[in-house]
Amino acid sequence: MVILSCFVLLLSPLLYEGALICYGNWQSMIGTHFSVRTPVLDSIADISRETRSETTRRLQPMMHTGHWNPAMAVPLALVTAGLGALLLRKGH
């Protein structure tokens, strides 16, 4: 019960801001402009954007430093596909 309460408390700002967005869209459809402020969703979007750009900045040089050898890339792709198929098959 305590875990469920904590989960609800963590999600309540997201649900509240999502409801505000829906309300703002509904108000716009009937002709009234309603400005919605969503600080929690905005901060999550900012963190996601910063994480993506930092990850791209760090990983892109590693991916473009050398030439890809098809003799290495094709077997690696086949092994990855095979492992994925095994993981999917074990679900049944």
N, CA, C and O atoms as a GROMACS GRO file, in nm:
protein
  368
    1MET      N    1   0.082  -0.118   0.000
    1MET     CA    2   0.000   0.000   0.000
    1MET      C    3   0.087   0.126   0.000
    1MET      O    4   0.054   0.226  -0.064
    2VAL      N    5   0.200   0.120   0.072
    2VAL     CA    6   0.290   0.235   0.080
    2VAL      C    7   0.354   0.259  -0.057
    2VAL      O    8   0.369   0.374  -0.100
    3ILE      N    9   0.390   0.152  -0.125
    3ILE     CA   10   0.453   0.166  -0.256
    3ILE      C   11   0.353   0.226  -0.355
    3ILE      O   12   0.390   0.311  -0.436
    4LEU      N   13   0.228   0.182  -0.349
    4LEU     CA   14   0.126   0.237  -0.437
    4LEU      C   15   0.104   0.385  -0.409
    4LEU      O   16   0.086   0.464  -0.502
    5SER      N   17   0.104   0.423  -0.282
    5SER     CA   18   0.087   0.564  -0.246
    5SER      C   19   0.203   0.648  -0.299
    5SER      O   20   0.182   0.758  -0.351
    6CYS      N   21   0.323   0.598  -0.287
    6CYS     CA   22   0.440   0.670  -0.340
    6CYS      C   23   0.432   0.682  -0.491
    6CYS      O   24   0.465   0.786  -0.548
    7PHE      N   25   0.390   0.575  -0.556
    7PHE     CA   26   0.377   0.576  -0.702
    7PHE      C   27   0.274   0.680  -0.746
    7PHE      O   28   0.297   0.754  -0.842
    8VAL      N   29   0.161   0.686  -0.676
    8VAL     CA   30   0.056   0.784  -0.708
    8VAL      C   31   0.107   0.926  -0.684
    8VAL      O   32   0.080   1.016  -0.764
    9LEU      N   33   0.180   0.947  -0.576
    9LEU     CA   34   0.235   1.079  -0.547
    9LEU      C   35   0.338   1.122  -0.652
    9LEU      O   36   0.345   1.240  -0.686
   10LEU      N   37   0.417   1.028  -0.702
   10LEU     CA   38   0.515   1.061  -0.805
   10LEU      C   39   0.449   1.094  -0.939
   10LEU      O   40   0.497   1.180  -1.012
   11LEU      N   41   0.341   1.027  -0.970
   11LEU     CA   42   0.275   1.047  -1.098
   11LEU      C   43   0.172   1.158  -1.098
   11LEU      O   44   0.130   1.202  -1.205
   12SER      N   45   0.130   1.203  -0.982
   12SER     CA   46   0.022   1.303  -0.977
   12SER      C   47   0.057   1.434  -1.048
   12SER      O   48  -0.032   1.489  -1.113
   13PRO      N   49   0.179   1.489  -1.039
   13PRO     CA   50   0.206   1.611  -1.115
   13PRO      C   51   0.198   1.589  -1.267
   13PRO      O   52   0.153   1.677  -1.341
   14LEU      N   53   0.242   1.472  -1.312
   14LEU     CA   54   0.235   1.443  -1.455
   14LEU      C   55   0.090   1.429  -1.501
   14LEU      O   56   0.053   1.479  -1.607
   15LEU      N   57   0.009   1.363  -1.420
   15LEU     CA   58  -0.132   1.348  -1.455
   15LEU      C   59  -0.204   1.483  -1.452
   15LEU      O   60  -0.289   1.510  -1.537
   16TYR      N   61  -0.171   1.567  -1.354
   16TYR     CA   62  -0.232   1.699  -1.343
   16TYR      C   63  -0.198   1.784  -1.465
   16TYR      O   64  -0.286   1.848  -1.523
   17GLU      N   65  -0.071   1.785  -1.505
   17GLU     CA   66  -0.031   1.865  -1.620
   17GLU      C   67  -0.087   1.808  -1.749
   17GLU      O   68  -0.121   1.883  -1.841
   18GLY      N   69  -0.098   1.676  -1.759
   18GLY     CA   70  -0.163   1.616  -1.875
   18GLY      C   71  -0.309   1.655  -1.884
   18GLY      O   72  -0.360   1.682  -1.993
   19ALA      N   73  -0.377   1.658  -1.769
   19ALA     CA   74  -0.516   1.702  -1.768
   19ALA      C   75  -0.527   1.850  -1.806
   19ALA      O   76  -0.622   1.889  -1.874
   20LEU      N   77  -0.431   1.932  -1.763
   20LEU     CA   78  -0.431   2.074  -1.802
   20LEU      C   79  -0.415   2.089  -1.954
   20LEU      O   80  -0.480   2.174  -2.015
   21ILE      N   81  -0.329   2.007  -2.014
   21ILE     CA   82  -0.311   2.013  -2.158
   21ILE      C   83  -0.441   1.975  -2.229
   21ILE      O   84  -0.480   2.040  -2.326
   22CYS      N   85  -0.506   1.870  -2.182
   22CYS     CA   86  -0.634   1.830  -2.241
   22CYS      C   87  -0.738   1.941  -2.226
   22CYS      O   88  -0.813   1.969  -2.319
   23TYR      N   89  -0.743   2.003  -2.109
   23TYR     CA   90  -0.837   2.112  -2.085
   23TYR      C   91  -0.807   2.230  -2.176
   23TYR      O   92  -0.898   2.292  -2.230
   24GLY      N   93  -0.678   2.262  -2.193
   24GLY     CA   94  -0.640   2.372  -2.282
   24GLY      C   95  -0.678   2.344  -2.426
   24GLY      O   96  -0.724   2.434  -2.496
   25ASN      N   97  -0.660   2.220  -2.470
   25ASN     CA   98  -0.701   2.184  -2.606
   25ASN      C   99  -0.852   2.194  -2.622
   25ASN      O  100  -0.901   2.239  -2.725
   26TRP      N  101  -0.925   2.151  -2.521
   26TRP     CA  102  -1.071   2.159  -2.524
   26TRP      C  103  -1.116   2.305  -2.530
   26TRP      O  104  -1.208   2.339  -2.604
   27GLN      N  105  -1.052   2.390  -2.452
   27GLN     CA  106  -1.086   2.533  -2.453
   27GLN      C  107  -1.055   2.594  -2.589
   27GLN      O  108  -1.131   2.677  -2.637
   28SER      N  109  -0.945   2.553  -2.651
   28SER     CA  110  -0.910   2.606  -2.783
   28SER      C  111  -1.010   2.563  -2.889
   28SER      O  112  -1.039   2.638  -2.982
   29MET      N  113  -1.065   2.442  -2.875
   29MET     CA  114  -1.164   2.395  -2.972
   29MET      C  115  -1.293   2.474  -2.964
   29MET      O  116  -1.361   2.490  -3.066
   30ILE      N  117  -1.329   2.523  -2.846
   30ILE     CA  118  -1.452   2.600  -2.835
   30ILE      C  119  -1.429   2.750  -2.856
   30ILE      O  120  -1.523   2.829  -2.848
   31GLY      N  121  -1.304   2.789  -2.883
   31GLY     CA  122  -1.276   2.926  -2.921
   31GLY      C  123  -1.213   3.012  -2.814
   31GLY      O  124  -1.185   3.129  -2.840
   32THR      N  125  -1.190   2.961  -2.696
   32THR     CA  126  -1.129   3.037  -2.588
   32THR      C  127  -0.982   2.998  -2.578
   32THR      O  128  -0.948   2.880  -2.570
   33HIS      N  129  -0.895   3.099  -2.577
   33HIS     CA  130  -0.753   3.069  -2.564
   33HIS      C  131  -0.720   3.045  -2.417
   33HIS      O  132  -0.753   3.127  -2.331
   34PHE      N  133  -0.655   2.935  -2.390
   34PHE     CA  134  -0.616   2.899  -2.253
   34PHE      C  135  -0.470   2.862  -2.255
   34PHE      O  136  -0.432   2.761  -2.314
   35SER      N  137  -0.386   2.942  -2.190
   35SER     CA  138  -0.243   2.917  -2.185
   35SER      C  139  -0.212   2.818  -2.073
   35SER      O  140  -0.249   2.840  -1.957
   36VAL      N  141  -0.144   2.711  -2.107
   36VAL     CA  142  -0.114   2.605  -2.011
   36VAL      C  143   0.033   2.614  -1.972
   36VAL      O  144   0.121   2.619  -2.058
   37ARG      N  145   0.060   2.616  -1.841
   37ARG     CA  146   0.196   2.610  -1.791
   37ARG      C  147   0.222   2.471  -1.736
   37ARG      O  148   0.149   2.422  -1.650
   38THR      N  149   0.326   2.407  -1.787
   38THR     CA  150   0.359   2.270  -1.745
   38THR      C  151   0.505   2.263  -1.706
   38THR      O  152   0.587   2.216  -1.785
   39PRO      N  153   0.541   2.307  -1.585
   39PRO     CA  154   0.682   2.308  -1.547
   39PRO      C  155   0.744   2.169  -1.533
   39PRO      O  156   0.862   2.151  -1.564
   40VAL      N  157   0.669   2.072  -1.487
   40VAL     CA  158   0.725   1.936  -1.469
   40VAL      C  159   0.752   1.873  -1.605
   40VAL      O  160   0.860   1.818  -1.628
   41LEU      N  161   0.654   1.881  -1.695
   41LEU     CA  162   0.674   1.824  -1.828
   41LEU      C  163   0.783   1.899  -1.904
   41LEU      O  164   0.858   1.838  -1.980
   42ASP      N  165   0.792   2.031  -1.886
   42ASP     CA  166   0.897   2.109  -1.951
   42ASP      C  167   1.035   2.069  -1.900
   42ASP      O  168   1.129   2.059  -1.979
   43SER      N  169   1.047   2.047  -1.770
   43SER     CA  170   1.178   2.007  -1.717
   43SER      C  171   1.216   1.867  -1.763
   43SER      O  172   1.333   1.841  -1.790
   44ILE      N  173   1.119   1.777  -1.772
   44ILE     CA  174   1.147   1.643  -1.824
   44ILE      C  175   1.192   1.651  -1.970
   44ILE      O  176   1.284   1.580  -2.010
   45ALA      N  177   1.126   1.736  -2.048
   45ALA     CA  178   1.166   1.754  -2.189
   45ALA      C  179   1.305   1.814  -2.200
   45ALA      O  180   1.383   1.773  -2.286
   46ASP      N  181   1.338   1.910  -2.114
   46ASP     CA  182   1.471   1.970  -2.116
   46ASP      C  183   1.580   1.869  -2.080
   46ASP      O  184   1.684   1.864  -2.145
   47ILE      N  185   1.554   1.789  -1.978
   47ILE     CA  186   1.651   1.686  -1.938
   47ILE      C  187   1.669   1.584  -2.049
   47ILE      O  188   1.781   1.542  -2.077
   48SER      N  189   1.559   1.545  -2.112
   48SER     CA  190   1.567   1.448  -2.222
   48SER      C  191   1.645   1.507  -2.339
   48SER      O  192   1.728   1.438  -2.399
   49ARG      N  193   1.620   1.633  -2.372
   49ARG     CA  194   1.691   1.698  -2.482
   49ARG      C  195   1.840   1.709  -2.452
   49ARG      O  196   1.923   1.683  -2.540
   50GLU      N  197   1.875   1.748  -2.330
   50GLU     CA  198   2.016   1.759  -2.293
   50GLU      C  199   2.086   1.623  -2.293
   50GLU      O  200   2.200   1.612  -2.338
   51THR      N  201   2.017   1.521  -2.244
   51THR     CA  202   2.074   1.386  -2.243
   51THR      C  203   2.098   1.336  -2.385
   51THR      O  204   2.203   1.278  -2.414
   52ARG      N  205   2.000   1.359  -2.473
   52ARG     CA  206   2.015   1.316  -2.613
   52ARG      C  207   2.131   1.388  -2.681
   52ARG      O  208   2.211   1.325  -2.750
   53SER      N  209   2.141   1.519  -2.660
   53SER     CA  210   2.249   1.593  -2.727
   53SER      C  211   2.386   1.554  -2.671
   53SER      O  212   2.483   1.546  -2.745
   54GLU      N  213   2.394   1.531  -2.540
   54GLU     CA  214   2.521   1.491  -2.480
   54GLU      C  215   2.561   1.350  -2.526
   54GLU      O  216   2.678   1.324  -2.553
   55THR      N  217   2.464   1.261  -2.533
   55THR     CA  218   2.492   1.126  -2.581
   55THR      C  219   2.538   1.128  -2.726
   55THR      O  220   2.632   1.059  -2.764
   56THR      N  221   2.470   1.207  -2.807
   56THR     CA  222   2.509   1.219  -2.947
   56THR      C  223   2.649   1.277  -2.959
   56THR      O  224   2.729   1.230  -3.040
   57ARG      N  225   2.678   1.379  -2.878
   57ARG     CA  226   2.809   1.443  -2.884
   57ARG      C  227   2.921   1.346  -2.846
   57ARG      O  228   3.029   1.351  -2.904
   58ARG      N  229   2.894   1.258  -2.750
   58ARG     CA  230   2.998   1.164  -2.706
   58ARG      C  231   3.010   1.041  -2.794
   58ARG      O  232   3.120   0.990  -2.815
   59LEU      N  233   2.898   0.991  -2.846
   59LEU     CA  234   2.901   0.867  -2.923
   59LEU      C  235   2.930   0.887  -3.071
   59LEU      O  236   2.984   0.797  -3.136
   60GLN      N  237   2.895   1.002  -3.126
   60GLN     CA  238   2.913   1.022  -3.269
   60GLN      C  239   3.059   1.011  -3.314
   60GLN      O  240   3.085   0.949  -3.417
   61PRO      N  241   3.155   1.068  -3.240
   61PRO     CA  242   3.294   1.050  -3.285
   61PRO      C  243   3.340   0.904  -3.282
   61PRO      O  244   3.421   0.863  -3.366
   62MET      N  245   3.289   0.825  -3.190
   62MET     CA  246   3.327   0.684  -3.185
   62MET      C  247   3.271   0.607  -3.303
   62MET      O  248   3.332   0.510  -3.349
   63MET      N  249   3.155   0.649  -3.353
   63MET     CA  250   3.092   0.576  -3.462
   63MET      C  251   3.151   0.614  -3.598
   63MET      O  252   3.138   0.538  -3.694
   64HIS      N  253   3.216   0.730  -3.608
   64HIS     CA  254   3.267   0.776  -3.736
   64HIS      C  255   3.420   0.777  -3.744
   64HIS      O  256   3.476   0.839  -3.834
   65THR      N  257   3.488   0.710  -3.652
   65THR     CA  258   3.633   0.716  -3.652
   65THR      C  259   3.698   0.621  -3.751
   65THR      O  260   3.805   0.651  -3.803
   66GLY      N  261   3.637   0.509  -3.778
   66GLY     CA  262   3.702   0.411  -3.865
   66GLY      C  263   3.609   0.361  -3.971
   66GLY      O  264   3.492   0.398  -3.976
   67HIS      N  265   3.662   0.276  -4.055
   67HIS     CA  266   3.581   0.215  -4.159
   67HIS      C  267   3.520   0.087  -4.105
   67HIS      O  268   3.584   0.011  -4.033
   68TRP      N  269   3.395   0.066  -4.139
   68TRP     CA  270   3.328  -0.056  -4.096
   68TRP      C  271   3.370  -0.170  -4.188
   68TRP      O  272   3.367  -0.157  -4.311
   69ASN      N  273   3.408  -0.279  -4.128
   69ASN     CA  274   3.449  -0.396  -4.203
   69ASN      C  275   3.328  -0.487  -4.216
   69ASN      O  276   3.277  -0.536  -4.115
   70PRO      N  277   3.279  -0.512  -4.338
   70PRO     CA  278   3.162  -0.599  -4.354
   70PRO      C  279   3.185  -0.739  -4.300
   70PRO      O  280   3.090  -0.805  -4.259
   71ALA      N  281   3.309  -0.786  -4.300
   71ALA     CA  282   3.338  -0.919  -4.248
   71ALA      C  283   3.312  -0.926  -4.098
   71ALA      O  284   3.290  -1.035  -4.044
   72MET      N  285   3.316  -0.815  -4.032
   72MET     CA  286   3.288  -0.812  -3.888
   72MET      C  287   3.144  -0.769  -3.860
   72MET      O  288   3.081  -0.819  -3.767
   73ALA      N  289   3.092  -0.674  -3.941
   73ALA     CA  290   2.960  -0.618  -3.915
   73ALA      C  291   2.847  -0.717  -3.944
   73ALA      O  292   2.751  -0.725  -3.868
   74VAL      N  293   2.857  -0.792  -4.052
   74VAL     CA  294   2.750  -0.884  -4.090
   74VAL      C  295   2.734  -0.997  -3.988
   74VAL      O  296   2.622  -1.023  -3.946
   75PRO      N  297   2.842  -1.066  -3.946
   75PRO     CA  298   2.823  -1.169  -3.842
   75PRO      C  299   2.773  -1.110  -3.710
   75PRO      O  300   2.693  -1.174  -3.641
   76LEU      N  301   2.818  -0.992  -3.676
   76LEU     CA  302   2.768  -0.928  -3.554
   76LEU      C  303   2.619  -0.901  -3.562
   76LEU      O  304   2.547  -0.922  -3.465
   77ALA      N  305   2.571  -0.855  -3.678
   77ALA     CA  306   2.428  -0.832  -3.698
   77ALA      C  307   2.351  -0.963  -3.691
   77ALA      O  308   2.242  -0.968  -3.634
   78LEU      N  309   2.406  -1.070  -3.749
   78LEU     CA  310   2.339  -1.199  -3.745
   78LEU      C  311   2.332  -1.255  -3.603
   78LEU      O  312   2.229  -1.312  -3.564
   79VAL      N  313   2.438  -1.241  -3.526
   79VAL     CA  314   2.439  -1.288  -3.388
   79VAL      C  315   2.337  -1.209  -3.305
   79VAL      O  316   2.263  -1.266  -3.225
   80THR      N  317   2.333  -1.078  -3.326
   80THR     CA  318   2.237  -0.994  -3.254
   80THR      C  319   2.094  -1.034  -3.288
   80THR      O  320   2.010  -1.044  -3.199
   81ALA      N  321   2.065  -1.057  -3.416
   81ALA     CA  322   1.932  -1.099  -3.458
   81ALA      C  323   1.897  -1.236  -3.400
   81ALA      O  324   1.784  -1.259  -3.358
   82GLY      N  325   1.994  -1.326  -3.398
   82GLY     CA  326   1.970  -1.459  -3.340
   82GLY      C  327   1.940  -1.453  -3.192
   82GLY      O  328   1.849  -1.520  -3.144
   83LEU      N  329   2.016  -1.372  -3.118
   83LEU     CA  330   1.989  -1.356  -2.975
   83LEU      C  331   1.853  -1.294  -2.951
   83LEU      O  332   1.782  -1.332  -2.858
   84GLY      N  333   1.816  -1.197  -3.035
   84GLY     CA  334   1.683  -1.138  -3.022
   84GLY      C  335   1.574  -1.239  -3.047
   84GLY      O  336   1.472  -1.239  -2.978
   85ALA      N  337   1.593  -1.326  -3.146
   85ALA     CA  338   1.494  -1.430  -3.177
   85ALA      C  339   1.482  -1.528  -3.062
   85ALA      O  340   1.372  -1.572  -3.029
   86LEU      N  341   1.597  -1.564  -3.000
   86LEU     CA  342   1.591  -1.654  -2.884
   86LEU      C  343   1.516  -1.591  -2.767
   86LEU      O  344   1.438  -1.658  -2.700
   87LEU      N  345   1.541  -1.464  -2.742
   87LEU     CA  346   1.470  -1.397  -2.634
   87LEU      C  347   1.320  -1.390  -2.659
   87LEU      O  348   1.241  -1.407  -2.567
   88LEU      N  349   1.281  -1.366  -2.783
   88LEU     CA  350   1.139  -1.363  -2.816
   88LEU      C  351   1.077  -1.501  -2.809
   88LEU      O  352   0.962  -1.515  -2.769
   89ARG      N  353   1.152  -1.603  -2.846
   89ARG     CA  354   1.099  -1.740  -2.845
   89ARG      C  355   1.077  -1.789  -2.702
   89ARG      O  356   0.982  -1.863  -2.676
   90LYS      N  357   1.163  -1.749  -2.610
   90LYS     CA  358   1.149  -1.794  -2.471
   90LYS      C  359   1.026  -1.738  -2.404
   90LYS      O  360   0.985  -1.789  -2.299
   91GLY      N  361   0.965  -1.636  -2.459
   91GLY     CA  362   0.844  -1.579  -2.402
   91GLY      C  363   0.722  -1.667  -2.417
   91GLY      O  364   0.622  -1.648  -2.347
   92HIS      N  365   0.728  -1.765  -2.509
   92HIS     CA  366   0.612  -1.851  -2.533
   92HIS      C  367   0.611  -1.969  -2.443
   92HIS      O  368   0.520  -2.052  -2.450
   0.00000   0.00000   0.00000
